[in-house]
Amino acid sequence: MTKYFFLPSSIISILLFCFCETEIRNIAVPSNPEPIPTSAEVNPVNINEQGFEFLEQMQGHWVGINRVIAQDFDWFAFDYRAISPSHIHGIFEGGTMGNLLTSFFVTNFKGTRTIMARNGGVLNGIYRTSYFVMDSVRNDGDEGNFYRLVDAEGGTNTMWMELRFVKDSLYFNAYTSRLGLTLPSRHMTFKGKKEHIELAQAAATAVGFPKNEVAWDFSEGFNQDHLYAEPGAKSATFLAYDEDAKKDVFTLAQEAGDPFVIDQHPYLAYLQIDIVRNNKIRNKTLWIYLSKEPLTTEEGYFYDYDVFDTVLLFPELVDDQNQFLVTYLHPGDYYVNITADVDGDGQISTGDYTHPLESITIEAEGQHQITIRNINVEN
């Protein structure tokens, strides 16, 4: 009997967010907020007094929905886990196009013990990382705890992110500009619920998280010669561009002058995925899923769609790409699934091809490889 598995869309949204309105709105501010004026000032929060609890609140597998600019994603996930006693990390691996990461860590900045964020990644040959400083902490009672992190050089004039935690829910907005050349506008709105907390708890135990100690020191600020900024703008951003999109993330990081690069991150690992295509899936888009639970049976047929909420990373490969390097990967046990989107509808559906289940154990700071064959089970 052939089974089929749909990429969670409206059904999953209803299951996860039956208590929410259908339209994603700006929900990382109180119900009756005062206008937030933009400013180039950066005034770090002293986490010896308030705000340190943010790190514990942020860790977890957040499963929800996302709006990026005007595009809605009915299912999305971020997997934030500790990678040191005072540093948590999460990444969206987009696959062929690139990725997006955000980490939060304890530092010294402008003479203050505070929390910073490192945000960026690689997109279409452009390497960018930007650094943010926590400048606002607020308890809003029933509306939860609110935190804001602003561009470490340009403040809210350039960009900022705001996060609100209400019980087991996260509301996460990001506002960007052309690195200070335009007024910031909302770029992303994510809202989700914390799932599979045992993953984050295992990482926390392994690295002794959380502790109020410096993970990466920015007490001397940034090398101004390496910052990317247009005349009249300021941003704690490091940028490199590879027009031919042939350079790897390690080379681009050095060219950008990024003070904190990928191979300086502790605990994280790499996974090289090699794919053997057959004639049935030539030139088809491939979805890579790394999940906590298996998505398929041992024969290669999909389970019901509810197991999709255990997906932790979900890169997409287009054309005839047969290799992918997963970077910034948390240690642990993963099921690896490759699905060929035969009809090109952007979701897993009847007629798509996949394979019997595969699993792998990722060791801390390890370099791993897996080859996926037999992508010939039609669902």
N, C-alpha and C positions, 0 to 999 in steps of 0.2 A: 504494500500500500504506500503510495507516494504521499509524503507529507510536504508542507510548505510553511515558510516562515517569512512574515512580513516585517520589514524594517519598521519599528514602532513609530507611528505618526499620531494621528488624532486619537487612536485607541489608547496608546500609552500616555498621551497627554491627559486624557480623562482619568486614567488610573492614578497617575501621579498627582494631578492638580485639580481634583474635583472641587477643592475648596477655593480655587482661584478663578478670577475672571478670565475670559478667553483671550482678551487682548493683553499683550505684554506692555506694561507701562513702567514709568520710572517709579520704582518702589523702594529705592534705597534711601529715601528721605522720609521724614514724618508726614502724616496726612495733610498737615497745613504748614508746609515749609516756608520760611522766609527766603527771598531770592539770595542766591549765593554769588556775591561779587567775585570776579576774578582778580588775582593779584600775583605779582612776581615774587612776593615774600615767601620764604620757606622757614617755618618755625617748628622745629621737631618736637614731638611729644616725648616727654621723659618717661620711659617705661618703668623706671624705678618707682614712679608715682601712680601711673595708670597706663593701660594698654597692652601690658605683656601677655595677658590672657588671650589676646587675639590669635596667637600661634596655635594654641590648643583648640580654639573654636574653628580655625580654618582647616585643620587636618581632617581628611576624610574623603570618601568617594562620593562626589556630589552628582546626582543624576537628575536631569531636568530638561528645560527647554531654553532656547537661546534665540535672541534676535541680534544679528550683526548688521548694522546700518538699517536696511529695510528688508533683509532676508530672514525669514523665520526658519528655525530648525526645531522640528517637533520632538526631537530627542537629541540630547547632548550630555556629555559627562566630563568631569575633571577629577583626577585622582591625585589628591594632595597627601603626601606622606613626609615624615621627617627624614632628613638625610644627614643630620648631625644633631647635637643637643639643642641647637638654637636656629635651625634652618629647615623649612619645609618647601617642597617643590612639587609642581604639577605641570603637565604639558599636554597640549592638543597636537598630536602628530597628524598633519593634514595629508601626508603622503607626497605625491608628485609635486604639488604646488609648494609645499613647505610646512612649517609648524609654528606653533605659538606657545611660549612657555611663560610662566610667572612663578617666581619663588619669593618667599618672605623670610627675612633673617634679621637677627640682632646685630647691631653695629654701633659704633660711635660716629656721630656726625655733628659738626658744628659744636663740639664740646658737650654733646648730649648723648646719653645711652638711649637708643631709639630702635625702631623697626624700619627697615627699608624693603623695597620690592625691586626685583630685577625682572623686567618684562621685555619680550621680543622674540626673536627667532630668525628663520630664513624663509623668505617668500619670493619666488621667481628670481632667484639670484641676488636678492637684496638681503644683506645681513644687518639686523638692527637690534640693539639692546638699549633700553632706557631704564633709568634708576629713579625710584620714587621714595619719598620720605613720609612717614606717618605724621600728620599735622593736626589731626582731630580725632578725639574719642568722646563718645557720648552714650549715656544710658537713657533710652527713651521709654522705660517702663514696659508696657505691654507690646510696644513696637520694637523691642529688642535693643541690642547693642550695635552702635553705628561707629564705623571707622573710615577715615579718609586718608589716602596717600597721594601726594602731589609730586609733580616733576621736581627733582632735587635741585635743579637750576632755575627753572622758569615758573615754578609754582602752578597755580591754577590758570595762569595766563597761557600755559602751554598744554598741559593735560593732567588728568587726575583719575583716580579710581575710588569708588566708594562701595563699602560692603556692609550689609546688615544681616545679623544673625537673630532669628526669632525661633526659639526652641531648636528643632532639628532642620530648619529651613535656612537657606542662604539666598540673599538677593545681592547681585553683583553687577554694578554699572561701571563702564569705562567711558571717559570723555577724551577726545583727541582733537588736535588741530594740526595744521601743517607745520608742526614743530615750532609753534608760536607765531606763525605768519597770519593765521586767521583766528577767529574766535572759536574756542573749543565747542564741540557738539557731541551728543551721545553717539558712541560708536558701537557699544555692546550692552545688552541687558540680558543677564542670565539669572534664572531662578531655579533652584533645585532643592532636593532633600538629601540628607546624609544617609548613604547606604553602606553596608559592609564595613562598618567601623573597625572590625577586627584586623583588616589590612593595615590601617594606620596605627592601630594599637601595637601590632607586632613590630612595625618599624620603630615606633617610639621606644619600645623596650630595648630593641637592638642597639640603638644609638644613644640612649640615656636622655631622651627628650621629655619635657622641656627644661632648659636651663637658661638663666639670664646671663649669658656670656657671649662675647663677640664671635660671630661666625666669620665675618669678613670686615676688615677695618677700613672705614672711610673717614677717619678723623682728620686726614689731610685733604679731604675733598677729592676733586677730580683733576686730572691733567688737562688743563684748558686747551692745550694744543691738539688734543685728540677728540674733543667734543665737536659734534656736528651741529652747526647752527647757521641759518641764513642771517644776513645783516639785519639788525633790529630785533632779533629773536634770541631766546635762550632755551636750552634744553640739555638735560643730562643724558644725551643720546650719542651712541657710537654706531657709525654706519660704514658699510663697505658694499660695493656693487660689483658683481661679476656679470658683465653683459652676455657672455656665452653660457652662463649657468653651469660651469664645469668645475669650479673650485669647491672644495668641501668646507664644512663649517669650521674646521680647525684653522685653515688658511685665512678664511674671511675674518675670523675673530682677531687674528693678529693684525691684519690690514686695517681693521676698524679701530685698533687701539683699545679694545674692550679691557677694562682692568680686571675682570673676573670672568674667565672663559670656561668652556665646557669641561676640559680635562682637569680643572682645579676643583670641581665639585666632588665631594667625597661620597662614597657609598653607592652611587649610581652606576649602571652597567650599560652594555651595548648588546644588541641582538641583530645579527645579519640574517635576513630571511631570503633564501633563494627559492625560486619558483620554477618548476618544470611545466611549461605549457604544452598542451596537445592541440590538435587541429580544431577541436570543438571550441576552444577558448582563445584562438588567435585574435589579437587586436581587440580583445574585450576588456572593459574596465574591471579591475580586480579590487575587492574590498578585503583588507587585512583586519582581522579582529583578534585582539588579545583580551581574554576574559578570565574571570574567576571560576566560572562554571563552564562545562562543555556546551557548545551551541549545537553540536550534531551527535547523533548516535555513533556507535562503532562502525556502522555500515555507511555513514555519511549523510543520513537524512536529518533535517532540522527538527529540533524540539519545538514546543510551543513558544510563542513570542515572548513570554514573560522572562525567559532566561536572558534576554538581551540586556536587561538592566544590570547584568554582571559584567558587561563589556567595559574595559578600562582604557583601551586605546583602539583607534579605528581609522588607520590610514587608507587612502585611496590611491591606486596605481592606474594610470591611463595608458592607452596605446598598447605597446608590446613590452613594457617594462617588466623585467623578470627578477629584479633584486631590490631590496630595500634595507637600509640600516636604521634600526630603531635606536635612538639616542636618549640620554637622560632617563634610562629605564630603571624603575624601582625593582630591587631584588624580590624574589618570591616565585610562586608557582603560577604558571599561565597555561591556558589552553589557547592554541594557535589555530585560527581558521582562515582559509582563503576562499572567497566566493566570487565566481565569475558572473558579472551582471550581463547575461546574454542578451536580454531585450533592451538594455540601456535605459531602464526606467528609473535608475537611481535608488532602487530598493531591492531587497531580497524577495524573490517571488517565484511562482511556479515556472519551471523551465530553466532556472539558473543552475549552474554546476558548482558543486563543492566536493568534499572528500571526507574519508573517515577521520575521526578526531585525532588530533596531535596535541601533545603537551610538552612543556619544557620547564626546568627549574633554572631560575636566574640567580646567580651568586653576586654578592656585593662586589662592585668594581670589576666584574668579570666581562670577558669578551666571548660572546656565544654565537653559535650558528645553527640554523635549522633549514632543512630542505623539504619543501612541500611538493609531493608528487600526487599522481592519481586524482587530479581534479576532474573527475569524470562521472560523478554521481549526480544525475539529473533529478532535481526536486520537483 
